[in-house]
């Protein structure tokens, strides 16, 4: 019988929150998995439950082959380098949830759609704040419009919360590479953290300069909402740190990331710096979505925001909620993104204490 929920990376910053949420409902079914068994056992002791643990390396099939026969749902709380483990889950008829912000891995998992349908299992990608609630916000706003011309999505992350190594690698990997952006069927190459815009986050954040960044939201929204013009921007809740990253990028410092030794040095510097900044800055985050479109043949501007504190906690709660739905029988075989399976109101109602949503529509504004 498949009665278990496996949380890969279940002792990490997001994973802990996923597990803490799940054991409120299924204390006997949760398995905490990862490469570091000692950390898994140590975390389990803090939960007050006798949870099972599993030493598992997603890049080594021998560490999990034939050990997942009782698993109904896997929640991936790491950022995989490739889709190998997801493919294994699909083959073994295990529902799969992924919080990774990686465009590349998500695109690889999309190729498993036919096999997922054949095996009657569901894979849900882009589960978290961004991508995740950010794409649900865009979906909510766009539903009010007859036509959408342009979407700008800006993400602000808080330096006051603990950022895991996977999160720092995600930042560095994206800073190192230019990316392609399709605007009205024209593809342009964009340098990350060079050009920016003024993002109107709600108070007390206010107006911030955010810089072009290869957020997964761009590809997700282009695919799921059939939009040809989506731009994404990123900043931290410290204006100084955001500007510093911008200056380092313009100076060419991040071009050196192609050298492995330099990459590791910069990775260690960022990890060390984030240990300091978490004691100085807040853990406030924000997402702002700005849409230009038409309704009833009239041009309008619509915008919306999501704000809160502790992104890791929110991501963990959202991932756990999605996991519960799959575990309890939600069945739509295939590979989907969060905004294809859920709506913002449902999750906002579930976790109203964890984040705020605001939307504004300006039907009289000419654009």
MITOR-632636 format. One record per residue (C-alpha): residue in three letters; y, z, x. Coordinates in steps of 0.25 Angstrom, whole numbers, padded with zeros to 4 digits, always signed. Each point is the difference from the previous one (the first is absolute). Example, Ala and Ser with C-alpha at 12.3 -4.5 7.8 and 13.67 -1.06 7.14 Angstrom:
ala-0018+0031+0049 ser+0014-0002+0006 
//
This chain:
unk+0000+0000+0000 unk+0014-0003+0005 unk+0008+0012-0003 unk+0008+0003+0012 unk+0014-0003+0005 unk+0002-0003+0015 unk+0014+0002+0006 unk+0000-0006+0013 unk+0011+0007+0009 unk-0001+0011-0010 unk+0006+0010+0010 unk+0012-0008+0004 unk+0014+0002-0006 unk-0003-0009-0013 unk-0015+0003+0000 unk+0002+0015-0002 unk+0009-0003-0012 unk-0010-0009-0006 unk-0012+0010+0002 unk+0009+0011-0005 unk+0003-0008-0013 unk-0014-0004-0002 unk-0007+0013+0001 unk+0008+0005-0012 unk-0009-0009-0008 unk-0013-0003+0008 unk-0002+0012+0010 unk-0015-0004+0002 unk+0002-0015+0002 unk+0010-0001+0011 unk-0004-0004+0014 unk+0010+0002+0012 unk-0003-0011+0010 unk+0006-0005+0014 unk-0003-0001+0014 unk+0004+0015+0004 unk-0011+0008-0007 unk+0007+0013+0005 unk+0013-0003-0006 unk-0007-0003-0013 unk-0008+0013+0000 unk+0013+0008+0003 unk+0008-0006-0011 unk-0012+0002-0010 unk+0001+0015+0003 unk+0014+0000-0005 unk-0003-0006-0013 unk-0008+0012-0005 unk-0012-0010-0004 unk-0013-0003+0006 unk+0003-0015+0002 unk-0009-0009+0007 unk+0004-0007+0013 unk-0004-0012+0007 unk+0002-0005+0014 unk+0004-0015-0002 unk+0006-0011+0009 unk+0004-0011-0009 unk-0001-0010+0012 unk-0015+0005+0003 unk-0009-0004-0011 unk-0011+0009+0006 unk+0008+0012-0004 unk+0000-0003-0015 unk-0011-0010-0003 unk-0009+0006-0011 unk+0008+0012+0000 unk+0009-0004-0012 unk-0011-0002-0011 unk+0006+0011-0008 unk+0014-0005+0001 unk+0007-0006-0013 unk+0014-0001+0006 unk+0006+0000+0014 unk+0015+0003+0002 unk+0004-0005+0014 unk+0011+0009+0005 unk+0001-0007+0014 unk+0006-0014+0004 unk-0012-0008+0003 unk+0001-0011+0011 unk-0008-0009-0008 unk-0008-0001-0014 unk-0014+0002+0006 unk-0002+0014-0007 unk+0006-0005-0013 unk-0010-0012+0000 unk-0011+0010+0003 unk+0004+0008-0013 unk+0001-0012-0008 unk-0014-0004+0004 unk-0005+0014-0003 unk+0006-0001-0014 unk+0010+0011+0003 unk+0014+0000-0006 unk+0011+0000+0011 unk+0014+0005+0000 unk+0009-0003+0012 unk+0014+0006+0003 unk+0002-0008+0013 unk+0014-0007+0001 unk-0006-0012+0008 unk+0002-0014-0005 unk-0011-0005+0009 unk-0011+0009-0005 unk+0004-0001-0014 unk-0001-0015+0001 unk-0014+0001+0006 unk-0005+0009-0011 unk+0006-0010-0011 unk-0011-0010+0005 unk-0010+0010-0005 unk+0004-0002-0014 unk-0012-0009-0004 unk-0010+0010+0006 unk+0007+0011-0007 unk-0001-0007-0014 unk-0015-0003+0003 unk-0003+0014+0003 unk+0008+0006-0011 unk+0009+0009+0008 unk+0015+0001+0001 unk+0009+0000+0013 unk+0014+0005-0002 unk+0010-0002+0012 unk+0014+0004+0003 unk-0001+0014-0006 unk+0011+0010+0004 unk+0015+0000+0000 unk+0003-0014+0007 unk-0008-0008-0003 unk-0004+0007-0013 unk+0011+0007-0008 unk+0010-0010+0006 unk-0008-0012-0006 unk-0001+0007-0013 unk+0015+0002-0001 unk+0002-0014+0003 unk-0010-0004-0011 unk+0007+0009-0010 unk+0014-0006+0003 unk-0005-0014+0000 unk-0007+0002-0014 unk+0014+0001-0006 unk+0004-0014+0005 unk-0003-0014-0004 unk+0002-0005+0014 unk+0001+0006+0014 unk+0008-0007+0011 unk+0000+0010+0011 unk-0006+0014+0003 unk+0005+0009+0011 unk-0009+0012+0002 unk+0005+0011+0010 unk-0009+0012+0005 unk+0005+0013+0006 unk-0009+0010+0006 unk+0002+0014+0004 unk+0000+0004+0015 unk-0002+0015-0005 unk-0015-0002-0003 unk-0012-0002+0009 unk-0002-0014+0003 unk-0015-0003+0005 unk-0003-0009+0012 unk-0004-0011-0010 unk+0014+0000-0006 unk+0006-0001+0014 unk-0009-0012+0004 unk+0004-0007-0013 unk+0015+0002+0003 unk-0002-0005+0015 unk-0009-0012-0004 unk+0010-0005-0010 unk+0012+0002+0010 unk-0007-0008+0010 unk-0003-0013-0008 unk+0009-0009-0008 unk-0005-0003-0014 unk+0001-0012-0010 unk+0008+0002-0012 unk+0000-0010-0012 unk+0013-0002-0007 unk+0001-0010-0012 unk-0012-0007+0006 unk+0006-0001+0014 unk-0007+0008+0011 unk+0009+0006+0011 unk-0004+0009+0012 unk+0006+0014-0001 unk+0003+0009+0012 unk-0003+0015-0005 unk+0011+0010+0001 unk+0011-0010+0004 unk+0006-0005-0013 unk+0003+0010-0011 unk+0006+0003-0013 unk+0007+0012-0007 unk-0010+0007-0009 unk+0005+0008-0012 unk-0009+0012+0000 unk+0003+0011-0010 unk+0008+0012+0004 unk-0001+0008+0008 unk-0006-0011+0009 unk+0011-0010-0004 unk+0003-0013+0007 unk-0008-0003+0012 unk-0002-0012+0010 unk-0014-0004-0001 unk-0006-0011+0009 unk-0009-0012-0003 unk-0015+0005+0002 unk-0014-0006-0003 unk-0004+0009-0012 unk-0012-0003-0007 unk+0008+0000-0013 unk+0005-0014+0003 unk-0013-0007+0000 unk-0005+0009-0012 unk+0012-0003-0009 unk-0001-0015+0004 unk-0014-0001-0004 unk-0001+0009-0012 unk+0014-0003-0007 unk+0000-0014+0004 unk+0013+0001+0008 unk+0005-0009+0010 unk+0012+0008+0006 unk-0003+0015+0004 unk+0006+0007+0011 unk-0003+0014+0006 unk+0008+0009+0008 unk-0003+0014+0007 unk+0007+0012+0005 unk-0002+0014+0003 unk+0008+0012-0007 unk+0008+0001+0013 unk+0011-0010+0002 unk+0000+0003+0015 unk-0015-0002+0002 unk+0000-0013-0008 unk+0012-0005+0008 unk-0007+0004+0013 unk-0013-0008-0004 unk+0009-0012-0004 unk+0007+0001+0014 unk-0013+0001+0008 unk-0005-0012-0008 unk+0012-0009+0003 unk-0001+0005+0015 unk-0014-0006+0001 unk-0007+0013+0002 unk-0011-0002-0010 unk-0003-0014+0006 unk-0007+0008+0011 unk-0010+0005-0010 unk-0009-0012+0003 unk-0004+0008+0012 unk-0011+0010-0003 unk+0005+0010+0010 unk+0014-0001-0005 unk-0004+0001-0014 unk-0008+0013+0002 unk+0012+0006+0007 unk+0010-0004-0011 unk-0011+0005-0010 unk+0000+0014+0007 unk+0015+0001+0000 unk+0001-0003-0014 unk-0011+0010-0004 unk+0007+0010+0009 unk+0014-0003-0006 unk-0005+0001-0015 unk-0006+0014+0003 unk+0015+0004+0003 unk+0006-0007-0011 unk-0008+0006-0011 unk+0007+0013+0003 unk+0014-0006-0001 unk-0001-0010-0011 unk-0005+0001-0015 unk-0012-0006-0005 unk+0007-0008-0011 unk-0004-0014-0003 unk+0006-0011-0009 unk-0003-0014-0005 unk+0011-0009-0005 unk-0003-0013-0008 unk+0011-0010-0003 unk-0003-0012-0009 unk+0009-0012-0003 unk-0005-0007-0012 unk+0003-0005-0015 unk-0003+0005-0014 unk+0003-0008-0012 unk+0006-0010+0009 unk+0010+0010+0005 unk+0001+0003+0015 unk-0003+0015+0003 unk-0002+0010+0011 unk-0010+0011-0001 unk-0004+0011+0009 unk-0009+0012+0001 unk-0003+0011+0010 unk-0011+0010+0003 unk+0003+0013+0007 unk-0007+0012+0004 unk-0005+0009+0012 unk-0013-0001+0008 unk-0005-0014+0000 unk-0014+0004+0005 unk-0001+0010-0012 unk+0004-0011-0010 unk-0009-0010+0006 unk-0012+0009+0000 unk+0003+0003-0015 unk+0001-0014-0004 unk-0013-0004+0008 unk-0008+0012-0006 unk+0005-0005-0014 unk-0005-0014+0002 unk-0013+0006+0006 unk-0002+0008-0012 unk+0002-0012-0009 unk-0010-0008+0007 unk-0010+0012+0001 unk+0001+0002-0015 unk-0003-0014-0004 unk+0012-0009+0001 unk-0007-0014+0003 unk+0007-0013+0003 unk-0008-0006+0010 unk+0007-0007+0012 unk+0011+0003+0010 unk+0014+0004-0005 unk+0013+0007+0004 unk+0005+0012-0007 unk+0010-0007-0008 unk-0010-0009-0006 unk-0008+0012-0005 unk+0010+0011-0004 unk+0014+0001-0005 unk+0011+0010+0005 unk+0002+0008-0013 unk-0015+0004+0000 unk+0001+0005+0015 unk+0014+0006-0002 unk-0005+0008-0012 unk-0011+0005+0008 unk+0008+0005+0012 unk+0014+0001-0006 unk+0002+0013+0009 unk-0002-0008+0013 unk+0010-0012-0002 unk+0011-0005-0008 unk+0002-0014-0006 unk+0014-0006-0003 unk+0002-0014-0005 unk+0013-0007-0004 unk+0003-0013-0007 unk+0013-0008+0000 unk-0001-0011-0010 unk+0015-0003+0001 unk+0001-0002+0015 unk+0001-0014+0004 unk-0008-0005+0013 
//
